[in-house]
């Protein structure tokens, strides 16, 4: 468990200090995605390492589709842990950032947009998040648009 914590912290720092290097961001985001996929303890470690606010910041500025997909999918995996749901939605701008990616039919891949929709759904399973997410401009329309696409 200690090694997982240290690895998560290292990867989050790598993202923060990437200096805009797309390859570094892509690799760190991918490794965090793999960690978060592997179980509840890993999800707690990734969230505790501070990945969520870093992802919010990078989602807004990243033009690399693979990096964006890795960050969104990591958030999806983190949202599968009940303790993380509140932590995710407590980060300023996270829901707005997810909705922005959901509505970005030109920049975001279909897989990324589907993972955003699933992440938002996962977050709404926590009663306190339903109104906050449902009231965000574009959240419901973005889901409907995605459903129309098939």
C-alpha positions as CSV (number, residue, x, y, z in Angstrom):
1,X,0.0,0.0,0.0
2,X,2.9,2.4,0.8
3,X,4.4,1.8,-2.6
4,X,1.1,2.6,-4.3
5,X,0.8,5.8,-2.4
6,X,4.3,6.9,-3.3
7,X,3.8,5.9,-6.9
8,X,0.6,7.9,-7.1
9,X,2.2,10.9,-5.6
10,X,5.2,10.6,-8.0
11,X,2.8,10.4,-11.0
12,X,0.7,13.4,-9.9
13,X,3.9,15.5,-9.4
14,X,5.1,14.4,-12.8
15,X,1.8,15.7,-14.3
16,X,2.2,19.0,-12.4
17,X,5.8,19.5,-13.5
18,X,5.4,18.3,-17.0
19,X,5.9,21.8,-18.4
20,X,3.3,21.1,-21.1
21,X,5.2,18.2,-22.6
22,X,2.4,16.1,-24.0
23,X,4.3,12.8,-23.9
24,X,5.0,13.2,-20.2
25,X,1.4,14.1,-19.5
26,X,0.1,11.2,-21.6
27,X,2.3,8.6,-19.9
28,X,1.6,9.8,-16.3
29,X,-2.1,10.0,-16.9
30,X,-2.1,6.5,-18.5
31,X,-0.2,5.1,-15.5
32,X,-2.7,6.7,-13.1
33,X,-5.5,5.3,-15.1
34,X,-4.1,1.8,-14.8
35,X,-3.6,2.3,-11.0
36,X,-7.2,3.5,-10.5
37,X,-8.5,0.5,-12.5
38,X,-7.0,-2.0,-10.1
39,X,-9.1,-1.7,-7.0
40,X,-10.6,0.4,-4.3
41,X,-7.3,0.9,-2.3
42,X,-5.6,2.2,-5.4
43,X,-8.5,4.5,-6.1
44,X,-8.2,6.0,-2.7
45,X,-4.4,6.4,-3.1
46,X,-4.7,8.2,-6.5
47,X,-7.4,10.6,-5.1
48,X,-5.4,11.2,-1.9
49,X,-2.3,12.0,-4.0
50,X,-4.1,15.1,-5.4
51,X,-4.8,13.8,-8.9
52,X,-8.3,15.3,-9.2
53,X,-7.5,19.0,-9.1
54,X,-4.5,18.4,-11.5
55,X,-6.8,16.6,-13.9
56,X,-9.3,19.5,-13.8
57,X,-6.6,22.0,-14.7
58,X,-5.1,19.8,-17.4
59,X,-8.5,18.8,-18.9
60,X,-9.1,22.5,-19.7
61,X,-5.8,23.0,-21.4
62,X,-4.9,19.6,-22.9
63,X,-5.3,19.2,-26.7
64,X,-4.1,15.7,-26.7
65,X,-7.0,13.3,-27.0
66,X,-5.2,10.3,-25.4
67,X,-4.2,12.3,-22.4
68,X,-7.7,13.7,-22.0
69,X,-9.2,10.2,-22.3
70,X,-6.8,8.8,-19.7
71,X,-7.7,11.6,-17.2
72,X,-11.4,11.2,-17.8
73,X,-11.2,7.4,-17.4
74,X,-9.2,7.8,-14.3
75,X,-11.9,10.1,-12.9
76,X,-14.5,7.4,-13.8
77,X,-12.5,4.7,-12.0
78,X,-12.1,7.0,-9.0
79,X,-15.8,7.7,-8.9
80,X,-16.5,4.0,-8.3
81,X,-15.4,4.5,-4.7
82,X,-18.0,6.1,-2.6
83,X,-15.5,8.1,-0.6
84,X,-14.1,9.6,-3.7
85,X,-17.4,10.8,-5.1
86,X,-17.7,13.7,-2.7
87,X,-14.0,14.5,-3.1
88,X,-14.4,14.7,-6.8
89,X,-17.4,17.0,-6.8
90,X,-15.8,19.1,-4.1
91,X,-13.0,20.2,-6.4
92,X,-13.9,23.5,-8.0
93,X,-14.5,23.2,-11.7
94,X,-14.6,19.4,-12.0
95,X,-18.2,19.1,-13.0
96,X,-17.9,22.1,-15.4
97,X,-14.8,20.6,-16.9
98,X,-16.5,17.2,-17.4
99,X,-19.6,18.8,-19.0
100,X,-17.3,20.9,-21.3
101,X,-15.6,17.6,-22.5
102,X,-19.0,15.9,-22.8
103,X,-20.2,18.7,-25.1
104,X,-17.0,18.9,-27.1
105,X,-18.0,16.8,-30.1
106,X,-15.1,18.0,-32.2
107,X,-12.2,17.9,-29.8
108,X,-13.0,14.9,-27.5
109,X,-13.1,11.4,-28.8
110,X,-16.4,9.5,-28.6
111,X,-14.8,7.1,-26.0
112,X,-13.8,10.1,-23.8
113,X,-17.3,11.6,-24.1
114,X,-18.9,8.2,-23.2
115,X,-16.6,8.0,-20.2
116,X,-17.5,11.5,-19.1
117,X,-21.2,10.5,-19.3
118,X,-20.6,7.4,-17.2
119,X,-18.5,9.4,-14.7
120,X,-21.3,12.0,-14.3
121,X,-23.8,9.2,-13.8
122,X,-21.6,7.5,-11.3
123,X,-21.3,10.7,-9.3
124,X,-25.1,11.2,-9.3
125,X,-25.5,7.9,-7.4
126,X,-24.4,10.0,-4.4
127,X,-27.6,11.8,-3.4
128,X,-25.8,15.1,-2.6
129,X,-24.4,15.3,-6.1
130,X,-27.6,14.9,-8.1
131,X,-28.9,18.4,-8.0
132,X,-25.4,19.9,-8.5
133,X,-24.7,17.9,-11.6
134,X,-28.3,18.0,-13.0
135,X,-28.4,21.8,-12.7
136,X,-25.2,22.4,-14.6
137,X,-25.9,24.0,-18.0
138,X,-25.2,21.4,-20.7
139,X,-25.0,18.3,-18.5
140,X,-28.4,16.8,-19.5
141,X,-28.2,18.2,-23.1
142,X,-24.8,16.6,-23.4
143,X,-26.1,13.2,-22.4
144,X,-29.0,13.5,-24.8
145,X,-26.7,14.5,-27.6
146,X,-24.5,11.5,-27.0
147,X,-27.5,9.2,-26.9
148,X,-28.7,10.6,-30.2
149,X,-25.4,9.8,-31.7
150,X,-25.9,6.2,-30.7
